Amino acid sequence: MIEEVSNKNIIDVNKSNQPHMVIGELKPEFRNGEWTYLESLYDKPYKKSWSDDDENYEEYIDNSSKTIFLFYENEQCVGQNKKTFVV
């Protein structure tokens, strides 16, 4: 399931950024009014980690020019993607 960042789920931002093995990617798609995703597995998994940032993620909530999409599986946040829109 894909959700846009909100007051309800902002605590999940960056949860998926803990060091971990990357075995593939989720490709989100909005089709016929619904969000779906395709899973694509890599031939060679690799370890990924991110540095902390000081960004104010509350600025993304209800913002028409930028947002964060959170990806959930079994009610656990498994990924995220920041998007900026030209308005």
N, C-alpha and C positions, 0 to 999 in steps of 0.2 A: 504494500500500500504506500502511496506517496501523499505526503501532507505538506502544505505550505507552513512556514514557521508562524507561530502564534503565541499568545501568552500561555496557552495550555501546554505547548511542547517545547518552549524555548530552552528548557533545561536539558533537552536532548542534543542541542547544537554542540558539536565537537565530541560527543560520546564515541562516535565511530572513528575518531582521529587518534585513538590509542595505537601504539605500534602493533602491527599485526601482519600476517601473511596475506598478500593479495593473490587470489586465485582466479579472478575474473572481474567482470564489470556488469553493472546493471544499466540498461539503456532505457530511460523513461520515454514514454510516448503518450501523447494526448490524442485519443481517437474516439470519435462519436460521443463526445462529452464525458469521457472517462479516462482516468490515468491508468496506464498499464506499464509493464516493463518486460524486457527480454533479458535473459541472463546469458552472458557470453564468457566461457571459461578460457583461461590462458593456457598455452602449452607449457610455459615455464612460470610458476608462481614466484613472487619476490616479496621481500620484507619492506614495509612502508612505514614511515613515521613523519610527523609534522612538528614544526616548532609552534610554540604558543604565540598568540597574537593578542593585542589589546583592543580589538575591535568591539564596539558596542552593538551587539546583535539585536537589541531592542529596536534599533533604527530600521531593521528589516521588516518589522511587523506592520501590516497594513500599508506598506509603502508601494506606490505605483511605479517607482523607478528601479527598485531592487527587491529581491526576496531570497529566501533560502528554502530549498525543497529538501525535506527529510524523507528517507526511504526506510520503511518498516517491514519487518518480517517476523511473524509470531509476536507482535507487539513490542519488538525490540528494534531500536534505531540501528540500522546497519550501514547507513551511508547518507551523504548530504551533497548538495550542489548549490552554490551561490549563483544567482543570475542577476544581471543588470539589464534593464530594458531602456530602449530609446523612446522617449515620450515627446 
